[in-house]
């Protein structure tokens, strides 16, 4: 991994990468997290329509008044994010804060299926998985990395694309994120592609 990228990534035991705002110490807690039947979680690979879907879900669950008056961070818990991004090493995860929230709880995540709560697929919680064409998602993610100071500063599209093809981006490989949900679609779970 090039030095100018290495400081922006944290390697997980399974070989995937996360940003320092998602410390690997959170992952076991997230796997063991209890989900309620009223929970709704929007899951995507980054830059695949997460915010767009969160707005739709927030309007449906909370109403248009709350959706327009509150920030998405107030109504949706970013499952794997640290509570205080300025002090990630000393901060709890937002998933802990969500334990005390009233139902229905709304979540978002970019974690792949195997990193999400193990009870999720056997619970009555609703999962909305959004898929975006990988070329479009990759181009959007590259541009997002250029403007986001917590993501790796890729030198150019060629460097980013090489990392995309090898699955070396924050939140991992596009295919490892998308394909398991495609299998669930064949198993009668509700998965919509955009």
C-alpha atoms as one frame of an Amber mdcrd trajectory, in Angstrom:
protein
   0.000   0.000   0.000   1.481   3.416  -0.910   2.443   5.541   2.108   0.166
   8.432   1.091  -2.825   6.048   1.343  -1.786   3.757   4.178  -2.422   6.309
   6.952  -6.057   6.653   5.866  -6.898   2.953   6.114  -7.271   0.429   8.889
  -6.953  -3.225   7.958  -9.470  -5.663   9.420  -8.763  -9.305  10.256 -10.567
 -10.415   7.089  -8.345  -8.267   4.854 -10.899  -5.507   4.249 -10.112  -1.877
   4.926 -12.019   0.729   6.913 -11.279   4.361   7.664  -9.965   5.434  11.099
 -13.536   6.648  11.761 -14.547   2.964  11.892 -12.043   1.345  14.230 -11.853
  -2.467  13.939 -12.579  -2.638  17.696 -16.223  -1.832  16.856 -16.726  -4.824
  14.587 -17.336  -7.530  17.212 -19.843  -5.307  19.042 -21.663  -4.618  15.771
 -21.796  -8.344  14.962 -23.375  -9.007  18.374 -25.771  -6.049  18.242 -29.457
  -6.837  18.738 -31.820  -5.635  16.052 -35.461  -4.789  16.712 -38.294  -5.792
  14.410 -39.028  -2.108  13.752 -35.430  -1.277  12.744 -34.701  -0.191   9.179
 -31.156  -0.248   7.828 -30.038   1.171   4.488 -26.931  -0.679   3.301 -24.810
   0.266   0.288 -21.278   0.247  -0.989 -20.135   3.903  -0.716 -21.541   6.445
  -3.183 -24.366   4.166  -4.297 -27.395   6.215  -3.315 -27.238   5.920   0.470
 -28.274   9.485   1.291 -31.014   9.480  -1.350 -32.508   6.286   0.129 -32.124
   7.585   3.691 -34.218  10.642   2.807 -36.931   8.445   1.318 -36.982   6.107
   4.332 -36.917   9.001   6.805 -39.897  10.633   5.084 -41.829   7.352   5.065
 -41.098   6.485   8.704 -40.858   9.910  10.377 -42.894  12.113   8.062 -41.864
  14.877   5.721 -41.814  17.559   8.452 -39.161  15.776  10.531 -37.238  14.727
   7.405 -37.039  18.348   6.246 -36.283  19.877   9.663 -33.655  17.447  10.942
 -30.264  16.446   9.624 -29.941  12.800   8.539 -27.373  12.302  11.308 -30.148
  13.111  13.800 -32.641  10.636  12.366 -30.341   7.894  11.028 -27.521   6.221
  12.938 -24.393   5.612  10.879 -23.830   2.160  12.335 -20.034   1.906  12.098
 -19.036   5.544  12.664 -17.292   6.905  15.769 -19.313   9.246  17.947 -16.551
  11.889  17.976 -14.660  11.976  14.640 -12.107  14.408  16.132 -11.041  11.797
  18.715 -11.653   8.404  17.077  -9.307   6.515  19.422 -11.190   7.681  22.520
 -14.691   7.607  21.079 -17.495   5.074  21.282 -19.326   3.988  18.191 -22.684
   5.452  17.229 -24.079   1.894  17.391 -23.788   2.138  21.205 -25.761   5.377
  21.270 -28.442   3.725  19.126 -29.098   1.071  21.770 -31.024   3.607  23.840
 -32.984   5.170  20.979 -36.746   4.672  20.741 -38.217   2.582  17.939 -38.281
   2.716  15.029 -34.527   3.110  14.693 -33.093   4.064  11.292 -29.560   3.015
  10.358 -27.145   3.322   7.480 -24.072   1.245   6.797 -21.428   0.554   4.178
 -20.284  -2.634   5.902 -20.452  -5.841   3.921 -23.083  -8.376   4.945 -20.713
 -10.554   6.993 -19.787  -7.534   9.180 -23.365  -6.536  10.019 -25.231  -7.849
  13.080 -25.429 -11.634  12.794 -29.064 -11.618  13.888 -30.025  -9.212  11.079
 -30.939 -11.772   8.439 -33.021 -13.813  10.884 -34.786 -10.847  12.452 -37.807
  -8.915  11.289 -35.691  -5.773  10.874 -35.936  -4.303   7.385 -32.846  -4.139
   5.199 -32.837  -1.914   2.136 -29.819  -2.656  -0.002 -29.140  -0.189  -2.814
 -26.929  -1.180  -5.752 -25.436   1.303  -8.183 -23.643   0.532 -11.410 -20.035
  -0.130 -10.274 -18.536   2.293 -12.805 -20.774   5.131 -11.611 -20.211   4.278
  -7.944 -16.431   4.108  -8.452 -16.249   7.448 -10.283 -18.378   9.098  -7.594
 -16.268   7.535  -4.827 -13.033   8.711  -6.475 -14.337  12.293  -6.618 -15.588
  12.023  -3.032 -12.103  10.926  -1.913 -10.630  14.020  -3.561 -12.770  16.312
  -1.409 -13.035  14.356   1.859 -10.057  14.795   4.224 -10.688  11.509   6.079
 -10.462   9.376   2.927  -7.269   8.385   1.102  -5.871  11.090  -1.220  -5.532
   9.088  -4.416  -3.119  10.763  -6.849  -5.247  10.091  -9.913  -8.015   7.936
 -11.376  -5.544   5.203 -12.437  -4.324   4.722  -8.874  -7.875   4.695  -7.512
  -9.088   2.285 -10.210  -6.247  -0.135  -9.473  -7.277  -0.146  -5.801 -10.937
  -0.537  -6.774 -10.103  -3.608  -8.892  -8.106  -5.143  -6.033 -10.745  -4.347
  -3.376  -8.320  -2.121  -1.470 -10.672   0.799  -0.819 -12.284   1.860   2.449
 -15.258  -0.466   3.064 -13.708  -3.056   0.806 -14.434  -4.696  -2.479 -17.551
  -3.671  -4.421 -18.210  -7.282  -5.439 -17.843  -8.647  -1.897 -20.310  -6.026
  -0.725 -22.916  -6.465  -3.482 -22.910 -10.160  -4.405 -24.031 -11.624  -1.037
 -27.118  -9.393  -1.163 -27.813 -10.649  -4.685 -27.918 -14.160  -3.233 -30.460
 -12.975  -0.659 -32.524 -11.510  -3.492 -32.731 -14.958  -5.043 -33.780 -16.237
  -1.605 -36.853 -13.949  -1.637 -35.423 -11.025   0.354 -36.414  -7.645  -0.963
 -33.454  -6.065  -2.743 -33.944  -3.267  -5.265 -31.396  -2.134  -7.824 -31.199
   1.472  -9.002
